[in-house]
Amino acid sequence: QVQLVESGGGLAQPGGSLRLSCAASGSINRINVMGWYRQAPGKQRELVAYCTRGDCANYADSVKGRFTISRDNGKNTVFLQMNSLKPDDTADYYCNARAGVYGGVMDFWGQGTQVTVSA
């Protein structure tokens, strides 16, 4: 099992910045992919950015050039730096870890953190 604890989020003005953190614990050695999804009201959950075991360079087109995902392996933590925020970035953001367990693959989720971009 993998446990994910998120922090960060809140209210930002358009053009502003926020930083999200996600700390993983438990069977962290089984994690193959770790990243962030978001879900806006009335919309489906969508992938924002993710890190594989090899790199942290995978982004949705809508956030490329504005968001940066990074990780601190020593602290088992993934960060999402969000710059040049837009009102369309308003959503609940969820940390995700995909791990190999029980001979298959399982997704684990954080509790979600709200990001609101408004003047």
N, C-alpha and C positions, 0 to 999 in steps of 0.2 A: 504494500500500500504506500501511497505517496500523499503527503499532506502539503497543502499550499496556503500560505498566509500572505495576503496582499496588504499593501499600505500605499498611501498617496491619494491622488484624486482630489476632487473638490471643485471649486468655482474659479474660472479664469475668464479674462476678457478676450475678445477676439484679438489675435496676434500675440497673445501671451503664451506662457509655458507652464507645464506641469510635469511631474515625474512620478511614475508608478514603480513600486517594488514588489517582488514576489519571492518569498523565501520558501524553499522546498525542504521537507524533512521526510524521514522514513526510508523507503527503498530507492534512494536517489541514484544509486549505481545502475538502476534499471531504466532510467529516463533516457530516451533517445531524442526527443524533441520537446522543447519548452518555449512557450510564447504567450501571446495575448490575442484574445478575441474581444469583440465588443457587440453590444446589442442596443440599438436605439428603440425608443417606444414604437410599437407597431411594425417593427422590422425584424428580419431574421438575424441571428447571430452571424457575424462575419469575422474572418481572420484578419488580424491587423499586422502582426509581425511574429517571426519565430526564429529560434536558434536550433540548429541541429548539433550533433556532437562535433561537427567540423567547423561550423561558422555561425555567425549571427548576421545574416545579410539577406533576409527574406522579408519582403514587405508587400502589403497591398498597394496597388497603384495609387489609391487615394491618399496615402500617407507618405509615399516616397519623397525624400528630400526634406521632410518636416519632422518625422519621427525617427528615433534611433533606438534600437534594441541592443542591449549589452548584457554581459553576465560577469559575475564574480564567482569563479569556481570554488574558491576557498570558503565562501559563505553560502554556496548553493543558492544564489540569488540571481534573478533576472530583473533587469530594469527596462523601463520604457520611458525615454525622454521625449516629451511631446512639445514641439516648438511651433510657432506660427499657427496656433490653434484657430479653428474655424467653428462657427455654430454647428456645422454638420458633424463635428467630432463629438458632440454631446451624446453620451451613451453610458451604459453600464459596461465597465471593462472587466474581463475575466481572465485570470491567469490559467493556463492549461499546461499539463504535462502528459506526454504520451510515453507510456512505459511498457516494456515487455514483461508480462506476468502470466503465470499459468499456461505457458506455451503459446500465448497469443499476445494481443496488444490491448491496452486499456487506457482510456482517457481519465485523467483526474482534473478536478476544477477547484479554483478558489471560490470564495464566497461572493466575489464581485465588489467593485468599487465604482462609485458614481463620478462621472466627469461631466461638468456643465460648463459650456462656453457661451457666455452671454454678456452683453454690455450692461 
